[in-house]
Amino acid sequence: MRPAEVLKKMRELRESWRKQGFSYTMEQQKEYDRLLKLRRERVAYFYKNGLVAKSGVKKEVEINKEKTQKS
């Protein structure tokens, strides 16, 4: 299942959750748990491979360049 499809299906399940008085049926809960697991695996993959943007963090090489330019 593609990442966009996972997010879309999760959004649909959350919408039905609201309409059903904030409770899932057993099947819906199993499906939501499965999708949540897929999503968490995908996010963990991005963190593991350094594909997540981290604002305010400079690479060590850039810091060393700045220090040498100031000297």
N, CA, C and O atoms as a Tinker XYZ file with bonds, in Angstrom:
   284  protein
     1  N      0.853000   -1.182000    0.000000    73     2
     2  CA     0.000000    0.000000    0.000000    64     1     3
     3  C      0.899000    1.245000    0.000000    63     2     4     5
     4  O      1.835000    1.345000    0.793000    81     3
     5  N      0.606000    2.166000   -0.877000    73     3     6
     6  CA     1.395000    3.390000   -0.978000    64     5     7
     7  C      1.168000    4.282000    0.236000    63     6     8     9
     8  O      0.101000    4.228000    0.847000    81     7
     9  N      2.158000    5.106000    0.596000    73     7    10
    10  CA     2.037000    5.976000    1.765000    64     9    11
    11  C      0.836000    6.926000    1.687000    63    10    12    13
    12  O      0.182000    7.185000    2.697000    81    11
    13  N      0.552000    7.432000    0.512000    73    11    14
    14  CA    -0.590000    8.334000    0.370000    64    13    15
    15  C     -1.911000    7.601000    0.623000    63    14    16    17
    16  O     -2.846000    8.159000    1.199000    81    15
    17  N     -1.969000    6.364000    0.191000    73    15    18
    18  CA    -3.185000    5.570000    0.419000    64    17    19
    19  C     -3.375000    5.271000    1.902000    63    18    20    21
    20  O     -4.499000    5.263000    2.404000    81    19
    21  N     -2.260000    5.024000    2.601000    73    19    22
    22  CA    -2.336000    4.767000    4.046000    64    21    23
    23  C     -2.925000    5.981000    4.758000    63    22    24    25
    24  O     -3.834000    5.853000    5.578000    81    23
    25  N     -2.397000    7.159000    4.434000    73    23    26
    26  CA    -2.880000    8.379000    5.079000    64    25    27
    27  C     -4.352000    8.640000    4.761000    63    26    28    29
    28  O     -5.122000    9.028000    5.640000    81    27
    29  N     -4.733000    8.430000    3.517000    73    27    30
    30  CA    -6.122000    8.660000    3.115000    64    29    31
    31  C     -7.062000    7.723000    3.864000    63    30    32    33
    32  O     -8.104000    8.147000    4.365000    81    31
    33  N     -6.689000    6.453000    3.937000    73    31    34
    34  CA    -7.531000    5.469000    4.626000    64    33    35
    35  C     -7.614000    5.779000    6.128000    63    34    36    37
    36  O     -8.675000    5.635000    6.734000    81    35
    37  N     -6.508000    6.197000    6.717000    73    35    38
    38  CA    -6.518000    6.567000    8.142000    64    37    39
    39  C     -7.440000    7.762000    8.379000    63    38    40    41
    40  O     -8.170000    7.805000    9.369000    81    39
    41  N     -7.400000    8.722000    7.470000    73    39    42
    42  CA    -8.271000    9.894000    7.594000    64    41    43
    43  C     -9.742000    9.482000    7.504000    63    42    44    45
    44  O    -10.579000    9.974000    8.260000    81    43
    45  N    -10.047000    8.577000    6.575000    73    43    46
    46  CA   -11.427000    8.097000    6.436000    64    45    47
    47  C    -11.889000    7.365000    7.695000    63    46    48    49
    48  O    -13.023000    7.540000    8.141000    81    47
    49  N    -11.016000    6.556000    8.257000    73    47    50
    50  CA   -11.369000    5.826000    9.478000    64    49    51
    51  C    -11.576000    6.782000   10.653000    63    50    52    53
    52  O    -12.482000    6.576000   11.462000    81    51
    53  N    -10.750000    7.821000   10.758000    73    51    54
    54  CA   -10.932000    8.808000   11.835000    64    53    55
    55  C    -12.254000    9.551000   11.686000    63    54    56    57
    56  O    -12.918000    9.861000   12.675000    81    55
    57  N    -12.631000    9.833000   10.436000    73    55    58
    58  CA   -13.907000   10.511000   10.190000    64    57    59
    59  C    -15.069000    9.615000   10.618000    63    58    60    61
    60  O    -16.004000   10.087000   11.264000    81    59
    61  N    -15.020000    8.344000   10.270000    73    59    62
    62  CA   -16.092000    7.427000   10.688000    64    61    63
    63  C    -16.078000    7.241000   12.196000    63    62    64    65
    64  O    -17.131000    7.054000   12.806000    81    63
    65  N    -14.902000    7.288000   12.804000    73    63    66
    66  CA   -14.776000    7.201000   14.263000    64    65    67
    67  C    -15.544000    8.346000   14.937000    63    66    68    69
    68  O    -16.241000    8.136000   15.930000    81    67
    69  N    -15.408000    9.554000   14.388000    73    67    70
    70  CA   -16.136000   10.706000   14.935000    64    69    71
    71  C    -17.644000   10.531000   14.781000    63    70    72    73
    72  O    -18.410000   10.808000   15.704000    81    71
    73  N    -18.060000   10.070000   13.606000    73    71    74
    74  CA   -19.490000    9.920000   13.327000    64    73    75
    75  C    -20.131000    8.806000   14.147000    63    74    76    77
    76  O    -21.340000    8.822000   14.380000    81    75
    77  N    -19.323000    7.834000   14.586000    73    75    78
    78  CA   -19.839000    6.693000   15.337000    64    77    79
    79  C    -19.748000    6.900000   16.843000    63    78    80    81
    80  O    -19.770000    5.930000   17.600000    81    79
    81  N    -19.647000    8.129000   17.281000    73    79    82
    82  CA   -19.594000    8.396000   18.715000    64    81    83
    83  C    -18.236000    8.083000   19.320000    63    82    84    85
    84  O    -18.147000    7.633000   20.462000    81    83
    85  N    -17.188000    8.320000   18.560000    73    83    86
    86  CA   -15.808000    8.147000   19.008000    64    85    87
    87  C    -15.498000    6.719000   19.434000    63    86    88    89
    88  O    -14.856000    6.488000   20.458000    81    87
    89  N    -15.962000    5.766000   18.632000    73    87    90
    90  CA   -15.596000    4.369000   18.855000    64    89    91
    91  C    -15.536000    3.648000   17.517000    63    90    92    93
    92  O    -16.303000    3.933000   16.598000    81    91
    93  N    -14.604000    2.708000   17.435000    73    91    94
    94  CA   -14.451000    1.886000   16.246000    64    93    95
    95  C    -15.160000    0.556000   16.441000    63    94    96    97
    96  O    -15.337000    0.088000   17.566000    81    95
    97  N    -15.563000   -0.045000   15.320000    73    95    98
    98  CA   -15.990000   -1.437000   15.380000    64    97    99
    99  C    -14.709000   -2.272000   15.476000    63    98   100   101
   100  O    -13.613000   -1.748000   15.279000    81    99
   101  N    -14.841000   -3.553000   15.775000    73    99   102
   102  CA   -13.664000   -4.416000   15.913000    64   101   103
   103  C    -12.855000   -4.446000   14.612000    63   102   104   105
   104  O    -11.626000   -4.380000   14.645000    81   103
   105  N    -13.535000   -4.544000   13.475000    73   103   106
   106  CA   -12.849000   -4.585000   12.178000    64   105   107
   107  C    -12.147000   -3.273000   11.884000    63   106   108   109
   108  O    -11.017000   -3.258000   11.397000    81   107
   109  N    -12.826000   -2.165000   12.186000    73   107   110
   110  CA   -12.219000   -0.861000   11.952000    64   109   111
   111  C    -10.989000   -0.674000   12.838000    63   110   112   113
   112  O     -9.984000   -0.123000   12.390000    81   111
   113  N    -11.058000   -1.123000   14.075000    73   111   114
   114  CA    -9.926000   -0.991000   14.984000    64   113   115
   115  C     -8.731000   -1.796000   14.484000    63   114   116   117
   116  O     -7.597000   -1.320000   14.537000    81   115
   117  N     -8.975000   -3.004000   14.004000    73   115   118
   118  CA    -7.889000   -3.821000   13.464000    64   117   119
   119  C     -7.263000   -3.153000   12.248000    63   118   120   121
   120  O     -6.040000   -3.130000   12.111000    81   119
   121  N     -8.095000   -2.612000   11.370000    73   119   122
   122  CA    -7.599000   -1.930000   10.171000    64   121   123
   123  C     -6.802000   -0.685000   10.549000    63   122   124   125
   124  O     -5.737000   -0.439000    9.982000    81   123
   125  N     -7.304000    0.098000   11.498000    73   123   126
   126  CA    -6.603000    1.306000   11.921000    64   125   127
   127  C     -5.253000    0.946000   12.545000    63   126   128   129
   128  O     -4.253000    1.612000   12.277000    81   127
   129  N     -5.215000   -0.092000   13.368000    73   127   130
   130  CA    -3.964000   -0.526000   13.984000    64   129   131
   131  C     -2.952000   -0.972000   12.929000    63   130   132   133
   132  O     -1.763000   -0.676000   13.044000    81   131
   133  N     -3.418000   -1.679000   11.908000    73   131   134
   134  CA    -2.548000   -2.127000   10.822000    64   133   135
   135  C     -1.973000   -0.927000   10.060000    63   134   136   137
   136  O     -0.780000   -0.883000    9.759000    81   135
   137  N     -2.833000    0.036000    9.758000    73   135   138
   138  CA    -2.382000    1.226000    9.033000    64   137   139
   139  C     -1.420000    2.056000    9.881000    63   138   140   141
   140  O     -0.443000    2.603000    9.368000    81   139
   141  N     -1.700000    2.145000   11.162000    73   139   142
   142  CA    -0.835000    2.897000   12.064000    64   141   143
   143  C      0.551000    2.251000   12.129000    63   142   144   145
   144  O      1.565000    2.948000   12.152000    81   143
   145  N      0.588000    0.932000   12.158000    73   143   146
   146  CA     1.860000    0.215000   12.165000    64   145   147
   147  C      2.643000    0.502000   10.879000    63   146   148   149
   148  O      3.849000    0.744000   10.927000    81   147
   149  N      1.959000    0.474000    9.733000    73   147   150
   150  CA     2.614000    0.791000    8.460000    64   149   151
   151  C      3.175000    2.212000    8.471000    63   150   152   153
   152  O      4.297000    2.448000    8.023000    81   151
   153  N      2.403000    3.133000    8.976000    73   151   154
   154  CA     2.826000    4.536000    9.026000    64   153   155
   155  C      4.049000    4.701000    9.920000    63   154   156   157
   156  O      5.003000    5.391000    9.561000    81   155
   157  N      4.012000    4.069000   11.079000    73   155   158
   158  CA     5.140000    4.184000   12.005000    64   157   159
   159  C      6.410000    3.553000   11.433000    63   158   160   161
   160  O      7.511000    4.058000   11.655000    81   159
   161  N      6.258000    2.455000   10.700000    73   159   162
   162  CA     7.412000    1.846000   10.040000    64   161   163
   163  C      8.004000    2.791000    9.009000    63   162   164   165
   164  O      9.224000    2.910000    8.896000    81   163
   165  N      7.149000    3.459000    8.264000    73   163   166
   166  CA     7.616000    4.398000    7.239000    64   165   167
   167  C      8.365000    5.571000    7.868000    63   166   168   169
   168  O      9.425000    5.967000    7.384000    81   167
   169  N      7.818000    6.117000    8.934000    73   167   170
   170  CA     8.468000    7.247000    9.609000    64   169   171
   171  C      9.794000    6.803000   10.215000    63   170   172   173
   172  O     10.781000    7.534000   10.131000    81   171
   173  N      9.837000    5.623000   10.822000    73   171   174
   174  CA    11.079000    5.102000   11.387000    64   173   175
   175  C     12.135000    4.930000   10.298000    63   174   176   177
   176  O     13.315000    5.198000   10.527000    81   175
   177  N     11.715000    4.485000    9.116000    73   175   178
   178  CA    12.633000    4.334000    7.988000    64   177   179
   179  C     13.270000    5.681000    7.632000    63   178   180   181
   180  O     14.475000    5.759000    7.392000    81   179
   181  N     12.460000    6.731000    7.599000    73   179   182
   182  CA    12.984000    8.056000    7.264000    64   181   183
   183  C     13.986000    8.532000    8.310000    63   182   184   185
   184  O     15.031000    9.079000    7.958000    81   183
   185  N     13.682000    8.332000    9.585000    73   183   186
   186  CA    14.605000    8.730000   10.637000    64   185   187
   187  C     15.895000    7.915000   10.567000    63   186   188   189
   188  O     16.986000    8.470000   10.698000    81   187
   189  N     15.778000    6.615000   10.363000    73   187   190
   190  CA    16.935000    5.724000   10.325000    64   189   191
   191  C     17.894000    6.096000    9.197000    63   190   192   193
   192  O     19.111000    6.009000    9.364000    81   191
   193  N     17.358000    6.507000    8.060000    73   191   194
   194  CA    18.183000    6.824000    6.892000    64   193   195
   195  C     18.510000    8.309000    6.758000    63   194   196   197
   196  O     19.045000    8.733000    5.734000    81   195
   197  N     18.197000    9.098000    7.776000    73   195   198
   198  CA    18.551000   10.511000    7.763000    64   197   199
   199  C     17.795000   11.329000    6.736000    63   198   200   201
   200  O     18.332000   12.297000    6.199000    81   199
   201  N     16.564000   10.957000    6.457000    73   199   202
   202  CA    15.776000   11.663000    5.450000    64   201   203
   203  C     14.816000   12.689000    6.049000    63   202   204   205
   204  O     13.960000   13.229000    5.348000    81   203
   205  N     14.963000   12.956000    7.347000    73   203   206
   206  CA    14.090000   13.900000    8.023000    64   205   207
   207  C     14.826000   15.226000    8.153000    63   206   208   209
   208  O     15.964000   15.258000    8.623000    81   207
   209  N     14.198000   16.306000    7.747000    73   207   210
   210  CA    14.804000   17.621000    7.852000    64   209   211
   211  C     14.839000   18.051000    9.314000    63   210   212   213
   212  O     13.852000   17.923000   10.038000    81   211
   213  N     15.971000   18.551000    9.727000    73   211   214
   214  CA    16.143000   18.995000   11.108000    64   213   215
   215  C     16.525000   20.466000   11.069000    63   214   216   217
   216  O     17.654000   20.804000   10.713000    81   215
   217  N     15.615000   21.324000   11.424000    73   215   218
   218  CA    15.875000   22.756000   11.346000    64   217   219
   219  C     16.847000   23.181000   12.436000    63   218   220   221
   220  O     16.826000   22.654000   13.548000    81   219
   221  N     17.683000   24.128000   12.105000    73   219   222
   222  CA    18.608000   24.671000   13.074000    64   221   223
   223  C     19.861000   23.843000   13.282000    63   222   224   225
   224  O     20.760000   24.272000   14.005000    81   223
   225  N     19.947000   22.697000   12.685000    73   223   226
   226  CA    21.116000   21.842000   12.847000    64   225   227
   227  C     22.027000   22.043000   11.641000    63   226   228   229
   228  O     21.608000   21.908000   10.492000    81   227
   229  N     23.279000   22.369000   11.934000    73   227   230
   230  CA    24.251000   22.537000   10.866000    64   229   231
   231  C     25.164000   21.328000   10.850000    63   230   232   233
   232  O     25.468000   20.744000   11.890000    81   231
   233  N     25.584000   20.970000    9.685000    73   231   234
   234  CA    26.531000   19.868000    9.555000    64   233   235
   235  C     27.876000   20.297000   10.113000    63   234   236   237
   236  O     28.227000   21.476000   10.077000    81   235
   237  N     28.619000   19.340000   10.626000    73   235   238
   238  CA    29.915000   19.619000   11.225000    64   237   239
   239  C     30.869000   20.252000   10.224000    63   238   240   241
   240  O     31.688000   21.090000   10.600000    81   239
   241  N     30.778000   19.870000    8.972000    73   239   242
   242  CA    31.646000   20.420000    7.930000    64   241   243
   243  C     31.374000   21.905000    7.752000    63   242   244   245
   244  O     32.304000   22.699000    7.617000    81   243
   245  N     30.110000   22.276000    7.752000    73   243   246
   246  CA    29.751000   23.690000    7.585000    64   245   247
   247  C     30.260000   24.516000    8.753000    63   246   248   249
   248  O     30.716000   25.642000    8.553000    81   247
   249  N     30.194000   23.993000    9.955000    73   247   250
   250  CA    30.668000   24.713000   11.143000    64   249   251
   251  C     32.171000   24.914000   11.053000    63   250   252   253
   252  O     32.675000   25.993000   11.363000    81   251
   253  N     32.891000   23.876000   10.629000    73   251   254
   254  CA    34.347000   23.995000   10.485000    64   253   255
   255  C     34.724000   25.018000    9.417000    63   254   256   257
   256  O     35.697000   25.752000    9.595000    81   255
   257  N     33.987000   25.085000    8.320000    73   255   258
   258  CA    34.242000   26.069000    7.272000    64   257   259
   259  C     34.069000   27.478000    7.807000    63   258   260   261
   260  O     34.874000   28.364000    7.521000    81   259
   261  N     32.997000   27.684000    8.599000    73   259   262
   262  CA    32.742000   29.004000    9.158000    64   261   263
   263  C     33.870000   29.417000   10.103000    63   262   264   265
   264  O     34.275000   30.580000   10.113000    81   263
   265  N     34.372000   28.480000   10.887000    73   263   266
   266  CA    35.458000   28.778000   11.834000    64   265   267
   267  C     36.729000   29.155000   11.085000    63   266   268   269
   268  O     37.427000   30.094000   11.469000    81   267
   269  N     37.030000   28.418000   10.009000    73   267   270
   270  CA    38.260000   28.691000    9.249000    64   269   271
   271  C     38.151000   30.005000    8.485000    63   270   272   273
   272  O     39.160000   30.683000    8.295000    81   271
   273  N     36.965000   30.378000    8.046000    73   271   274
   274  CA    36.783000   31.633000    7.321000    64   273   275
   275  C     36.933000   32.828000    8.262000    63   274   276   277
   276  O     37.408000   33.879000    7.834000    81   275
   277  N     36.546000   32.698000    9.511000    73   275   278
   278  CA    36.646000   33.780000   10.479000    64   277   279
   279  C     38.079000   34.000000   10.929000    63   278   280   281
   280  O     38.445000   35.103000   11.337000    81   279
   281  N     38.884000   32.961000   10.855000    73   279   282
   282  CA    40.305000   33.052000   11.336000    64   281   283
   283  C     41.186000   33.797000   10.388000    63   282   284
   284  O     42.379000   33.954000   10.647000    81   283
